[in-house]
Amino acid sequence: MLIIKFVTVVSLFILVLEFLLERLVNRLRDDFQWLITHKKDFIPELDPKGLDKFMVDGFDAELGWVRKANTKHTELGRFGNTEWHTNAIGARLNPGHEELPTCISCFGDSFTFCRQVNDDETWEYYLSELTKTNVINWGVGNHGIDQSLLRLKREHQKYPTKTILVGVVPDTISRILSVWKHFYEYGNTFGFKPRFFLNENRLVLINNPIDEKQKFFQLETYLEELRKNDYFYEHKFLNEIISFPYLYSVLKNPRRNLPLLYWNSMAMICDNPGHYYSLGKQKIMDINLEWRLKLYKQPDVVELLNRIILGIADYAHDNGCNVLVALLPQKDDIIQIKKTGHFYQPMLDQLKDRVLTVDLAPELLEAESLDEFYSDDSIYGGHFSRFGNELVARKLLNVLKDRHFI
């Protein structure tokens, strides 16, 4: 009899806890997109107005997204508001240099586009100043080096240059595994992209599956393909989504879920919500860094990254161009290297006799004040500040001169 009562009480307690946890999780999800739930994130509902804006501002059928021609945007940097502009061909504006001869074009992610600084504070601008030429900036925020390879092939045919620079953050190793960014960067529901696979050591391209507007509203038709081709659906998304039974979902990944639930609950009830919200975001950044470290230890993933980089080198060779690939580490990359060693150096060592690479980590590791080279005060650090971009330009100039590329 006592056993029956005990089981009944425990069962009732679990049911009540399950009910309360379900209410809490779904309430917190409204304010924190990384606390993903089955209800809102397994098949997310797309915002029609947001999609209309994305189609005008950024959609690209081949690459997924780009910076459209003749656009601009204001964002906050370390020293206040900054503003970027694109020119008539969709490259970043390079004031005072666009009428000069062009011999260098640059492709890559937001560290090449140079977010959080003005148009005359990018490393391409400073490199233009140093070389007295117009260095074209084709960088696009959140692009993987796979998308950079595809854009290189598209734009360089129309606007050829003798030298090609490709600059990416080390986290590009995660980006090359995505087809739908939502499976890794939760809430990035418009972020569909192509990706490469390796077949007998050859790159095989899977085209962007959502390459026209109507397909955004037919996601269920493409879900099986998206889930099959996106590495993070199985390895990350399914392990982090919270669904019924909620108690089990939370406790199967306690190191992630319990801090996020606590910090976001505190943000909801305390007078200083920003502090607790920032702790939650920092937890997400820490998890992403852990993924980066893990992926650089997986030979098959590193080999895919290497083959894409060699694909860039092959394109340059076939078109009679010089090529340089630059690794532009984020602030948390440098902090991690100081703690545990250079985690992407083995990848660079594999490429050293096959393609010219440049790593900005050594210069940043020597800096007395790392903060001045980045654009905000968080542990993540944001993008390079104008001082960071000046450092990049000087480093690249030395390499270009040493190799007689200029």
C-alpha positions in Angstrom: 0.0 0.0 0.0 2.8 2.4 0.9 4.6 1.6 -2.3 1.4 2.4 -4.3 1.0 5.8 -2.5 4.7 6.6 -3.0 4.4 5.8 -6.7 1.3 7.9 -7.0 2.8 10.9 -5.3 6.0 10.7 -7.4 3.9 10.3 -10.6 1.8 13.3 -9.6 4.9 15.3 -8.9 6.4 14.5 -12.3 3.2 15.4 -14.1 3.0 18.7 -12.3 6.7 19.4 -13.0 6.2 18.4 -16.7 3.3 20.8 -17.0 5.2 23.7 -15.4 8.3 23.0 -17.4 6.4 22.9 -20.7 4.9 26.3 -19.9 8.2 27.8 -18.8 10.2 26.5 -21.8 7.7 27.8 -24.3 7.4 31.1 -22.6 11.2 31.6 -22.5 11.5 30.6 -26.1 9.6 33.7 -27.1 12.5 35.9 -26.0 15.5 33.6 -26.6 15.6 31.9 -30.0 18.4 29.5 -29.1 16.1 27.7 -26.6 14.6 25.7 -29.4 11.3 23.8 -29.0 9.5 21.2 -31.1 6.5 23.5 -31.3 8.3 26.5 -32.8 11.5 25.2 -34.4 11.0 21.7 -35.8 9.0 23.1 -38.7 9.2 26.9 -38.0 6.6 29.2 -39.4 8.2 31.8 -41.7 7.3 35.5 -41.4 5.9 36.6 -44.8 6.9 40.2 -44.3 10.4 39.2 -43.2 10.7 37.0 -46.2 9.6 39.8 -48.5 12.3 42.0 -47.1 14.9 39.2 -47.3 14.1 38.7 -51.0 14.7 42.4 -51.7 17.8 42.9 -49.5 19.7 39.6 -49.6 18.3 36.6 -51.4 20.5 34.9 -54.0 19.2 31.8 -55.7 22.7 30.3 -56.2 24.5 31.3 -53.0 21.6 31.7 -50.6 22.2 35.3 -49.8 24.5 38.2 -50.8 24.9 41.9 -50.2 22.7 43.4 -52.9 24.0 46.3 -55.1 23.5 49.9 -53.9 22.4 49.0 -50.4 23.5 50.4 -47.0 23.1 49.6 -43.4 24.0 51.2 -40.0 25.3 49.1 -37.1 27.1 49.7 -33.8 30.8 49.4 -33.4 33.2 50.0 -30.5 33.4 53.7 -31.3 29.8 54.4 -32.1 27.5 53.9 -35.1 29.1 52.7 -38.3 27.7 52.5 -41.8 28.5 50.3 -44.8 27.5 50.7 -48.5 27.7 48.5 -51.5 28.3 49.9 -55.0 26.7 49.3 -58.3 28.2 45.8 -58.8 27.4 44.6 -55.3 30.9 44.9 -53.8 31.5 47.0 -50.8 32.1 50.7 -51.5 35.8 51.6 -51.4 35.8 55.4 -51.2 38.5 57.2 -53.1 39.8 54.1 -54.9 37.1 52.8 -57.2 38.5 54.7 -60.2 42.0 53.3 -59.7 43.5 50.2 -61.4 42.3 46.9 -59.9 44.6 44.0 -59.4 43.3 42.4 -56.2 39.8 41.0 -55.4 38.7 39.6 -52.0 36.1 37.0 -51.2 35.0 35.6 -47.8 32.7 36.2 -44.9 31.9 39.2 -42.6 35.5 39.5 -41.5 36.3 40.1 -45.2 33.3 42.3 -45.7 34.4 44.1 -42.5 31.3 44.6 -40.5 31.1 47.2 -37.6 33.4 49.6 -39.3 32.9 52.4 -41.9 33.7 52.0 -45.6 37.1 53.8 -45.1 38.1 51.4 -42.2 38.0 48.0 -43.9 41.2 46.1 -44.5 40.6 46.3 -48.2 40.5 50.1 -47.9 43.8 50.2 -46.0 45.3 47.7 -48.5 44.1 50.0 -51.3 45.8 52.9 -49.7 49.1 50.9 -49.3 49.0 49.6 -52.9 47.5 52.7 -54.6 45.0 50.4 -56.3 41.3 49.5 -56.0 41.0 46.3 -53.9 37.5 44.9 -54.6 35.6 43.6 -51.5 33.2 40.8 -52.3 32.8 39.6 -48.7 29.4 38.5 -47.4 28.4 38.1 -43.8 27.9 34.5 -42.6 29.2 33.0 -45.9 31.1 29.7 -45.6 34.3 29.3 -47.7 32.2 27.0 -49.9 30.0 29.9 -50.8 33.1 32.1 -51.3 34.4 29.6 -53.9 31.1 29.7 -55.8 31.0 33.5 -55.7 34.7 33.7 -56.8 33.8 31.6 -59.9 30.8 33.9 -60.6 32.2 37.4 -60.0 35.9 36.9 -61.1 34.8 36.0 -64.6 33.1 39.3 -64.9 35.6 41.4 -62.9 39.0 39.6 -63.3 42.0 40.4 -61.2 45.6 39.1 -61.2 45.4 38.3 -57.4 42.7 36.6 -55.4 42.4 36.9 -51.6 40.0 34.7 -49.6 39.5 35.6 -46.0 37.4 33.6 -43.5 37.1 32.9 -39.8 38.1 29.5 -38.5 34.4 28.8 -37.8 34.0 28.4 -41.6 34.6 24.7 -40.9 31.1 24.6 -39.4 29.5 26.7 -42.2 30.6 24.3 -44.9 28.5 21.5 -43.3 25.2 23.5 -43.4 22.4 23.5 -45.9 19.8 25.2 -43.6 21.5 27.5 -41.1 18.5 27.1 -38.8 19.8 23.6 -37.8 23.0 25.3 -36.4 22.1 29.0 -35.9 18.6 28.6 -34.5 16.2 31.2 -35.9 18.1 31.8 -39.1 15.2 30.4 -41.0 15.8 32.1 -44.3 19.4 30.9 -44.4 19.4 28.1 -47.1 22.7 27.5 -49.0 24.5 25.1 -51.3 27.2 22.8 -49.9 29.9 20.4 -51.1 30.3 16.7 -50.3 33.4 14.6 -51.0 33.1 11.7 -53.4 36.4 9.8 -54.0 38.3 12.9 -52.9 36.4 15.1 -55.4 34.1 17.9 -54.6 30.4 17.3 -55.5 28.1 20.3 -55.3 24.6 20.1 -53.8 22.8 23.2 -55.2 20.9 25.5 -52.9 17.6 23.6 -52.4 15.5 26.7 -51.8 16.3 28.7 -54.8 13.0 30.6 -55.4 10.5 32.4 -53.2 7.6 29.9 -53.5 9.8 27.1 -52.1 10.1 28.9 -48.8 6.4 28.3 -48.3 6.8 24.6 -49.3 9.4 23.6 -46.7 7.7 20.4 -45.7 8.3 19.2 -49.3 12.1 19.7 -48.9 12.6 18.8 -45.3 13.8 15.3 -45.9 16.4 16.5 -48.3 17.4 19.3 -46.0 17.8 17.0 -43.0 19.8 14.5 -45.0 22.3 16.9 -46.4 22.8 19.1 -43.3 25.3 17.7 -40.8 23.9 19.6 -37.8 20.4 18.3 -38.1 21.4 14.9 -36.7 24.4 15.9 -34.6 23.3 19.1 -33.0 19.7 20.2 -33.6 18.0 16.9 -32.6 20.1 16.7 -29.4 19.3 20.3 -28.4 15.6 20.6 -29.2 13.3 20.5 -26.2 10.0 18.6 -26.7 7.7 16.2 -24.8 8.5 14.8 -22.4 10.1 18.1 -21.3 11.7 16.8 -18.2 13.6 14.2 -20.1 14.5 16.6 -22.9 16.0 19.1 -20.5 17.9 16.5 -18.4 19.4 14.7 -21.4 21.5 17.8 -22.1 21.7 19.5 -18.6 25.0 21.3 -19.2 23.3 23.4 -21.9 19.6 23.5 -20.9 19.8 24.1 -17.1 21.9 27.3 -17.4 19.8 28.6 -20.2 16.6 28.0 -18.3 17.9 29.6 -15.2 19.4 32.7 -16.8 16.4 33.4 -19.0 14.1 32.8 -16.1 16.1 35.4 -14.1 15.9 37.8 -17.1 12.2 37.5 -17.0 11.7 38.3 -13.3 14.7 40.6 -12.5 15.3 44.3 -12.9 18.5 43.7 -14.9 17.4 41.3 -17.7 20.2 42.3 -20.1 22.8 40.8 -17.7 21.2 37.4 -17.6 20.3 37.5 -21.3 24.0 38.1 -22.1 25.0 35.1 -20.0 22.7 33.0 -22.1 24.1 34.3 -25.3 27.7 33.7 -24.0 26.7 30.1 -23.3 25.7 29.7 -26.9 29.0 31.2 -28.1 30.9 28.8 -25.8 29.0 25.8 -27.3 29.7 27.0 -30.8 33.4 27.3 -30.0 33.3 23.7 -28.6 31.8 22.6 -31.9 34.6 24.4 -33.8 37.3 22.6 -31.7 35.5 19.2 -32.2 35.2 19.7 -36.0 38.9 20.5 -36.4 39.6 17.1 -34.9 37.5 15.2 -37.4 39.7 14.1 -40.4 36.8 13.8 -42.8 35.5 17.3 -42.1 39.0 18.8 -42.2 39.6 17.1 -45.6 36.4 18.6 -46.9 37.6 22.1 -45.9 41.0 21.4 -47.4 39.5 20.3 -50.7 37.4 23.5 -50.9 40.5 25.6 -50.3 42.3 23.6 -53.0 39.3 24.2 -55.2 40.0 27.9 -54.8 43.7 27.3 -55.7 42.7 25.2 -58.7 40.5 28.0 -60.0 43.3 30.6 -59.6 45.8 28.3 -61.3 43.4 27.6 -64.2 42.9 31.3 -64.7 46.5 32.4 -64.3 46.0 34.1 -61.0 47.8 34.4 -57.7 45.9 33.2 -54.7 46.1 33.7 -50.9 43.8 32.3 -48.3 43.7 34.1 -45.0 42.5 32.8 -41.6 41.0 35.7 -39.6 40.4 34.5 -36.1 37.7 35.8 -33.8 38.6 37.0 -30.4 37.4 33.8 -28.7 39.6 31.8 -31.1 42.7 33.7 -29.8 41.6 33.2 -26.2 41.2 29.5 -26.8 44.6 29.2 -28.5 46.2 30.9 -25.5 44.6 28.3 -23.3 45.0 25.0 -25.1 47.1 25.6 -28.2 46.5 26.4 -31.9 43.6 24.2 -32.8 43.5 24.8 -36.5 47.3 24.8 -37.1 47.2 21.1 -38.2 44.9 22.0 -41.0 47.2 24.8 -42.1 50.1 22.4 -42.0 48.4 20.0 -44.4 48.0 22.8 -46.9 51.4 24.5 -46.6 52.9 22.9 -49.7 49.7 23.1 -51.7 48.3 26.7 -51.4 49.6 29.9 -49.9 47.8 30.6 -46.5 48.2 33.4 -44.0 47.1 33.1 -40.4 46.5 36.3 -38.3 46.7 34.4 -35.0 50.4 35.0 -34.4 50.1 38.8 -34.6 47.0 38.8 -32.4 48.6 36.5 -29.9 51.5 39.0 -29.5 49.1 42.0 -28.9 49.3 43.6 -25.5 45.7 44.6 -25.6 43.6 42.2 -27.7 40.5 44.2 -27.2 41.6 47.1 -29.4 41.7 44.9 -32.5 38.0 44.0 -32.1 34.8 46.0 -32.4 33.0 45.4 -29.1 33.7 44.5 -25.5 32.2 41.1 -25.2 34.2 37.8 -24.9 33.2 37.1 -28.5 34.7 40.5 -29.4 32.7 41.2 -32.6 34.5 41.8 -35.8 37.8 43.5 -36.4 38.0 47.2 -35.4 39.7 49.7 -37.7 42.9 48.9 -35.8 42.4 45.1 -36.5 41.8 45.8 -40.1 45.0 47.9 -40.4 46.8 45.0 -38.9 45.3 42.6 -41.5 46.2 45.0 -44.4 49.9 45.3 -43.2 50.2 41.6 -42.8 48.7 40.8 -46.3 50.9 43.5 -47.9 54.0 42.0 -46.5 53.0 38.5 -47.9 52.0 39.9 -51.3 55.3 41.8 -51.6 57.3 38.8 -50.4 55.7 36.6 -53.1 56.0 39.3 -55.7 52.2 39.4 -56.2 52.4 43.1 -56.3 
